[in-house]
């Protein structure tokens, strides 16, 4: 049963990465902010989303290896 906590954390991390990606993908430029600020925010958000999904995949693989009947 020790694999369950690892799997839950992995799923939460993958879900958070997908959530951040959706938020960043739907950012629209605002007239009071420069275009470069919007592009930088998209880049930082994409890096966070990729890192979260990567961490989640590692935890899910670890949980899969620890799972035994």
N, CA, C and O atoms as a GROMACS GRO file, in nm:
protein
  276
    1UNK      N    1   0.081  -0.120   0.000
    1UNK     CA    2   0.000   0.000   0.000
    1UNK      C    3   0.086   0.127   0.000
    1UNK      O    4   0.032   0.237  -0.007
    2UNK      N    5   0.216   0.113   0.007
    2UNK     CA    6   0.302   0.231   0.007
    2UNK      C    7   0.306   0.299  -0.129
    2UNK      O    8   0.346   0.415  -0.140
    3UNK      N    9   0.265   0.228  -0.233
    3UNK     CA   10   0.264   0.286  -0.366
    3UNK      C   11   0.150   0.384  -0.384
    3UNK      O   12   0.156   0.468  -0.474
    4UNK      N   13   0.045   0.376  -0.302
    4UNK     CA   14  -0.073   0.459  -0.322
    4UNK      C   15  -0.043   0.608  -0.304
    4UNK      O   16  -0.088   0.691  -0.383
    5UNK      N   17   0.032   0.643  -0.201
    5UNK     CA   18   0.065   0.784  -0.179
    5UNK      C   19   0.151   0.838  -0.293
    5UNK      O   20   0.132   0.952  -0.336
    6UNK      N   21   0.242   0.758  -0.342
    6UNK     CA   22   0.326   0.799  -0.454
    6UNK      C   23   0.244   0.819  -0.580
    6UNK      O   24   0.266   0.914  -0.654
    7UNK      N   25   0.149   0.730  -0.604
    7UNK     CA   26   0.063   0.741  -0.722
    7UNK      C   27  -0.028   0.863  -0.712
    7UNK      O   28  -0.049   0.933  -0.811
    8UNK      N   29  -0.082   0.889  -0.594
    8UNK     CA   30  -0.170   1.006  -0.576
    8UNK      C   31  -0.091   1.135  -0.599
    8UNK      O   32  -0.140   1.226  -0.666
    9UNK      N   33   0.029   1.142  -0.544
    9UNK     CA   34   0.112   1.261  -0.567
    9UNK      C   35   0.144   1.278  -0.714
    9UNK      O   36   0.142   1.390  -0.766
   10UNK      N   37   0.174   1.169  -0.782
   10UNK     CA   38   0.203   1.175  -0.925
   10UNK      C   39   0.084   1.223  -1.006
   10UNK      O   40   0.099   1.306  -1.096
   11UNK      N   41  -0.033   1.172  -0.973
   11UNK     CA   42  -0.155   1.216  -1.044
   11UNK      C   43  -0.185   1.364  -1.017
   11UNK      O   44  -0.222   1.437  -1.109
   12UNK      N   45  -0.168   1.406  -0.893
   12UNK     CA   46  -0.191   1.548  -0.860
   12UNK      C   47  -0.091   1.637  -0.934
   12UNK      O   48  -0.128   1.745  -0.981
   13UNK      N   49   0.031   1.594  -0.944
   13UNK     CA   50   0.133   1.672  -1.012
   13UNK      C   51   0.103   1.682  -1.162
   13UNK      O   52   0.116   1.789  -1.221
   14UNK      N   53   0.065   1.573  -1.223
   14UNK     CA   54   0.030   1.576  -1.366
   14UNK      C   55  -0.092   1.665  -1.388
   14UNK      O   56  -0.097   1.742  -1.484
   15UNK      N   57  -0.191   1.654  -1.300
   15UNK     CA   58  -0.310   1.737  -1.312
   15UNK      C   59  -0.278   1.885  -1.295
   15UNK      O   60  -0.332   1.968  -1.367
   16UNK      N   61  -0.192   1.917  -1.201
   16UNK     CA   62  -0.153   2.057  -1.180
   16UNK      C   63  -0.077   2.110  -1.302
   16UNK      O   64  -0.096   2.224  -1.342
   17UNK      N   65   0.008   2.028  -1.360
   17UNK     CA   66   0.079   2.069  -1.480
   17UNK      C   67  -0.015   2.097  -1.596
   17UNK      O   68   0.003   2.194  -1.669
   18UNK      N   69  -0.116   2.012  -1.612
   18UNK     CA   70  -0.215   2.035  -1.717
   18UNK      C   71  -0.296   2.161  -1.690
   18UNK      O   72  -0.328   2.236  -1.782
   19UNK      N   73  -0.330   2.184  -1.564
   19UNK     CA   74  -0.406   2.303  -1.526
   19UNK      C   75  -0.326   2.430  -1.554
   19UNK      O   76  -0.380   2.526  -1.609
   20UNK      N   77  -0.199   2.431  -1.518
   20UNK     CA   78  -0.114   2.548  -1.543
   20UNK      C   79  -0.099   2.571  -1.693
   20UNK      O   80  -0.101   2.685  -1.739
   21UNK      N   81  -0.085   2.464  -1.769
   21UNK     CA   82  -0.073   2.479  -1.914
   21UNK      C   83  -0.199   2.542  -1.974
   21UNK      O   84  -0.189   2.629  -2.060
   22UNK      N   85  -0.315   2.499  -1.930
   22UNK     CA   86  -0.440   2.556  -1.982
   22UNK      C   87  -0.451   2.703  -1.944
   22UNK      O   88  -0.493   2.785  -2.026
   23UNK      N   89  -0.413   2.738  -1.822
   23UNK     CA   90  -0.417   2.878  -1.781
   23UNK      C   91  -0.322   2.962  -1.866
   23UNK      O   92  -0.360   3.071  -1.910
   24UNK      N   93  -0.202   2.914  -1.889
   24UNK     CA   94  -0.103   2.991  -1.963
   24UNK      C   95  -0.139   2.999  -2.111
   24UNK      O   96  -0.115   3.101  -2.175
   25UNK      N   97  -0.197   2.894  -2.165
   25UNK     CA   98  -0.232   2.894  -2.307
   25UNK      C   99  -0.343   2.994  -2.338
   25UNK      O  100  -0.354   3.039  -2.452
   26UNK      N  101  -0.424   3.028  -2.241
   26UNK     CA  102  -0.537   3.118  -2.264
   26UNK      C  103  -0.511   3.262  -2.223
   26UNK      O  104  -0.604   3.342  -2.215
   27UNK      N  105  -0.386   3.297  -2.197
   27UNK     CA  106  -0.353   3.435  -2.160
   27UNK      C  107  -0.365   3.523  -2.284
   27UNK      O  108  -0.312   3.490  -2.390
   28UNK      N  109  -0.434   3.635  -2.268
   28UNK     CA  110  -0.445   3.732  -2.376
   28UNK      C  111  -0.368   3.857  -2.338
   28UNK      O  112  -0.369   3.896  -2.221
   29UNK      N  113  -0.302   3.920  -2.434
   29UNK     CA  114  -0.229   4.043  -2.402
   29UNK      C  115  -0.323   4.153  -2.353
   29UNK      O  116  -0.434   4.170  -2.404
   30UNK      N  117  -0.277   4.226  -2.254
   30UNK     CA  118  -0.354   4.337  -2.199
   30UNK      C  119  -0.294   4.468  -2.250
   30UNK      O  120  -0.173   4.479  -2.267
   31UNK      N  121  -0.379   4.567  -2.276
   31UNK     CA  122  -0.326   4.692  -2.333
   31UNK      C  123  -0.232   4.768  -2.239
   31UNK      O  124  -0.146   4.842  -2.286
   32UNK      N  125  -0.246   4.750  -2.108
   32UNK     CA  126  -0.162   4.825  -2.014
   32UNK      C  127  -0.028   4.758  -1.989
   32UNK      O  128   0.057   4.816  -1.921
   33UNK      N  129  -0.006   4.637  -2.041
   33UNK     CA  130   0.120   4.566  -2.023
   33UNK      C  131   0.188   4.546  -2.158
   33UNK      O  132   0.120   4.528  -2.259
   34UNK      N  133   0.321   4.550  -2.161
   34UNK     CA  134   0.390   4.526  -2.289
   34UNK      C  135   0.374   4.381  -2.335
   34UNK      O  136   0.352   4.291  -2.254
   35UNK      N  137   0.386   4.361  -2.464
   35UNK     CA  138   0.373   4.227  -2.524
   35UNK      C  139   0.480   4.133  -2.471
   35UNK      O  140   0.456   4.013  -2.456
   36UNK      N  141   0.598   4.185  -2.443
   36UNK     CA  142   0.707   4.103  -2.392
   36UNK      C  143   0.671   4.042  -2.257
   36UNK      O  144   0.713   3.930  -2.228
   37UNK      N  145   0.595   4.113  -2.175
   37UNK     CA  146   0.556   4.061  -2.044
   37UNK      C  147   0.464   3.940  -2.061
   37UNK      O  148   0.476   3.842  -1.987
   38UNK      N  149   0.373   3.946  -2.155
   38UNK     CA  150   0.283   3.834  -2.181
   38UNK      C  151   0.362   3.713  -2.232
   38UNK      O  152   0.336   3.600  -2.191
   39UNK      N  153   0.456   3.738  -2.322
   39UNK     CA  154   0.538   3.628  -2.374
   39UNK      C  155   0.623   3.565  -2.264
   39UNK      O  156   0.639   3.443  -2.259
   40UNK      N  157   0.679   3.649  -2.178
   40UNK     CA  158   0.761   3.596  -2.068
   40UNK      C  159   0.677   3.513  -1.972
   40UNK      O  160   0.722   3.410  -1.924
   41UNK      N  161   0.555   3.559  -1.944
   41UNK     CA  162   0.466   3.484  -1.855
   41UNK      C  163   0.428   3.350  -1.916
   41UNK      O  164   0.419   3.250  -1.846
   42UNK      N  165   0.405   3.349  -2.046
   42UNK     CA  166   0.376   3.222  -2.114
   42UNK      C  167   0.494   3.126  -2.105
   42UNK      O  168   0.475   3.006  -2.083
   43UNK      N  169   0.614   3.178  -2.123
   43UNK     CA  170   0.734   3.094  -2.118
   43UNK      C  171   0.756   3.037  -1.978
   43UNK      O  172   0.786   2.919  -1.963
   44UNK      N  173   0.741   3.120  -1.875
   44UNK     CA  174   0.758   3.074  -1.737
   44UNK      C  175   0.649   2.972  -1.702
   44UNK      O  176   0.678   2.869  -1.640
   45UNK      N  177   0.526   3.000  -1.741
   45UNK     CA  178   0.417   2.906  -1.714
   45UNK      C  179   0.436   2.773  -1.785
   45UNK      O  180   0.406   2.668  -1.729
   46UNK      N  181   0.485   2.778  -1.907
   46UNK     CA  182   0.512   2.654  -1.980
   46UNK      C  183   0.622   2.573  -1.912
   46UNK      O  184   0.613   2.450  -1.904
   47UNK      N  185   0.725   2.641  -1.863
   47UNK     CA  186   0.833   2.571  -1.792
   47UNK      C  187   0.780   2.506  -1.664
   47UNK      O  188   0.818   2.393  -1.632
   48UNK      N  189   0.694   2.576  -1.592
   48UNK     CA  190   0.634   2.520  -1.470
   48UNK      C  191   0.548   2.399  -1.504
   48UNK      O  192   0.553   2.297  -1.434
   49UNK      N  193   0.468   2.409  -1.610
   49UNK     CA  194   0.381   2.299  -1.649
   49UNK      C  195   0.462   2.176  -1.690
   49UNK      O  196   0.428   2.064  -1.652
   50UNK      N  197   0.568   2.196  -1.766
   50UNK     CA  198   0.651   2.083  -1.809
   50UNK      C  199   0.719   2.018  -1.690
   50UNK      O  200   0.728   1.895  -1.682
   51UNK      N  201   0.768   2.100  -1.597
   51UNK     CA  202   0.833   2.045  -1.478
   51UNK      C  203   0.734   1.965  -1.394
   51UNK      O  204   0.768   1.857  -1.345
   52UNK      N  205   0.612   2.016  -1.376
   52UNK     CA  206   0.512   1.945  -1.296
   52UNK      C  207   0.474   1.813  -1.359
   52UNK      O  208   0.461   1.712  -1.290
   53UNK      N  209   0.455   1.812  -1.489
   53UNK     CA  210   0.421   1.686  -1.558
   53UNK      C  211   0.537   1.589  -1.550
   53UNK      O  212   0.516   1.469  -1.531
   54UNK      N  213   0.659   1.638  -1.566
   54UNK     CA  214   0.776   1.551  -1.557
   54UNK      C  215   0.790   1.487  -1.420
   54UNK      O  216   0.816   1.368  -1.409
   55UNK      N  217   0.772   1.567  -1.315
   55UNK     CA  218   0.778   1.514  -1.179
   55UNK      C  219   0.666   1.412  -1.156
   55UNK      O  220   0.688   1.308  -1.094
   56UNK      N  221   0.547   1.443  -1.206
   56UNK     CA  222   0.435   1.351  -1.192
   56UNK      C  223   0.460   1.218  -1.260
   56UNK      O  224   0.426   1.112  -1.206
   57UNK      N  225   0.519   1.222  -1.379
   57UNK     CA  226   0.549   1.098  -1.452
   57UNK      C  227   0.652   1.015  -1.376
   57UNK      O  228   0.640   0.893  -1.368
   58UNK      N  229   0.752   1.081  -1.319
   58UNK     CA  230   0.853   1.008  -1.241
   58UNK      C  231   0.788   0.940  -1.121
   58UNK      O  232   0.818   0.824  -1.091
   59UNK      N  233   0.700   1.011  -1.051
   59UNK     CA  234   0.634   0.952  -0.936
   59UNK      C  235   0.540   0.839  -0.977
   59UNK      O  236   0.530   0.738  -0.906
   60UNK      N  237   0.472   0.854  -1.089
   60UNK     CA  238   0.384   0.746  -1.135
   60UNK      C  239   0.464   0.622  -1.176
   60UNK      O  240   0.422   0.510  -1.148
   61UNK      N  241   0.577   0.642  -1.240
   61UNK     CA  242   0.662   0.527  -1.273
   61UNK      C  243   0.716   0.461  -1.148
   61UNK      O  244   0.724   0.338  -1.140
   62UNK      N  245   0.752   0.541  -1.050
   62UNK     CA  246   0.800   0.486  -0.923
   62UNK      C  247   0.690   0.407  -0.853
   62UNK      O  248   0.716   0.301  -0.797
   63UNK      N  249   0.568   0.458  -0.855
   63UNK     CA  250   0.456   0.387  -0.794
   63UNK      C  251   0.427   0.258  -0.868
   63UNK      O  252   0.393   0.157  -0.806
   64UNK      N  253   0.440   0.260  -0.999
   64UNK     CA  254   0.416   0.140  -1.078
   64UNK      C  255   0.518   0.032  -1.049
   64UNK      O  256   0.484  -0.086  -1.050
   65UNK      N  257   0.642   0.070  -1.023
   65UNK     CA  258   0.743  -0.029  -0.991
   65UNK      C  259   0.727  -0.082  -0.848
   65UNK      O  260   0.764  -0.196  -0.820
   66UNK      N  261   0.672  -0.001  -0.759
   66UNK     CA  262   0.656  -0.042  -0.620
   66UNK      C  263   0.529  -0.124  -0.599
   66UNK      O  264   0.513  -0.189  -0.496
   67UNK      N  265   0.437  -0.121  -0.699
   67UNK     CA  266   0.310  -0.191  -0.684
   67UNK      C  267   0.331  -0.341  -0.697
   67UNK      O  268   0.387  -0.388  -0.796
   68UNK      N  269   0.287  -0.415  -0.597
   68UNK     CA  270   0.291  -0.562  -0.602
   68UNK      C  271   0.159  -0.616  -0.550
   68UNK      O  272   0.093  -0.553  -0.467
   69UNK      N  273   0.122  -0.730  -0.597
   69UNK     CA  274  -0.003  -0.792  -0.551
   69UNK      C  275   0.025  -0.858  -0.423
   69UNK      O  276  -0.065  -0.918  -0.363
   0.00000   0.00000   0.00000
